[in-house]
Amino acid sequence: MPDWFIVNVADAPAGGERRSGKWVTFEREGEEFPHYGINIHVIEPGQPNGRYHAESAQEDFLILHGECIAIVEGEERRMKQWDFLHCPPGTHHILVGAGDGPCAILMAGARGEEFTIHYPVNEVAAKYDASSKVDTDSPPEAYADWNPRDFRTGIDFPWPLG
């Protein structure tokens, strides 16, 4: 089998979580891309895509459809279709769905052996249930109040939107 492949978004593996939306990844099961992660995440109005955090690697976000609020370094910024957010390493951020319908976001982030993540407590993110309850570097601790049984794989991904 060749290392390269082509997959349509509608046919790629999808997952979801009650609080943080649905996503599709382009990685094959058990074969994480070594250099960067890339996915499309769909969130509904008021729904954060995760917990407010900063990573030791670059992350980038392109709004493909709809609207969201980017919380970056404690500030709220409205984003709409085709807006791009670049987060250098160490930038605290999270995205929250806004507007009248779903928001689809192309997300890409660097990876590496020295990767770290930090979840600070943040008042602005807390307004959207997007802040960890404790200042931590542990994902399980940051998401301790989220029910892991809400995570699903093999779901239908709503693509294309609109």
C-alpha positions, -999 to +999 in steps of 0.1 A: +000+000+000+014+035-009+021+061+018+001+087+000-037+086-002-068+106-012-099+107+010-131+128+007-142+146+039-175+128+038-157+094+038-129+102+064-131+088+100-153+110+122-158+114+160-178+136+183-184+147+218-216+162+233-199+193+245-173+199+218-190+190+185-180+167+157-148+163+138-133+144+109-096+134+108-076+125+078-053+101+096-059+064+093-067+046+125-035+039+145-014+059+120-010+094+134+007+119+111+042+124+126+047+161+117+013+178+122-023+170+129-051+182+106-089+179+109-122+196+103-142+204+135-178+214+134-192+232+164-227+246+171-234+281+185-222+283+221-202+250+218-164+252+224-142+229+205-124+220+237-107+236+267-088+269+266-051+260+263-017+267+250+005+242+232+043+241+227+037+239+190+021+261+163-016+258+156-036+273+128-074+276+121-093+285+090-131+291+092-146+272+063-183+278+072-203+298+097-190+319+126-172+315+159-157+334+187-119+330+191-108+335+227-071+343+223-049+354+252-081+361+272-097+384+245-128+376+224-126+380+186-154+373+162-144+351+132-164+344+100-160+323+069-125+325+054-110+342+085-076+326+096-062+324+131-025+317+136-014+307+171+024+306+176+037+282+203+025+292+237-006+312+226-036+305+248-067+300+227-101+282+221-129+286+196-166+287+204-194+284+179-215+316+172-241+329+148-272+310+136-258+276+127-228+253+126-192+265+122-167+243+104-131+249+111-100+235+094-075+229+122-038+222+118-012+218+145+025+209+146+036+178+165+068+166+179+085+146+207+088+177+229+051+185+227+035+200+258+001+215+266-011+238+293-047+245+305-050+277+325-081+288+344-096+317+324-127+338+332-135+347+296-133+310+284-153+300+315-183+320+302-185+293+274-177+263+296-143+263+278-120+268+308-104+241+329-115+242+365-079+239+376-046+252+362-030+220+348-008+204+321-028+172+323-056+167+296-075+142+318-075+168+347-086+196+324-115+175+311-123+158+344-159+172+344-166+160+308-180+125+306-157+102+285-188+082+275-199+112+255-171+106+230-182+086+200-164+074+168-178+062+136-205+089+135-220+106+105-201+138+098-223+166+085-205+173+053-209+194+032-224+222+053-247+248+039 
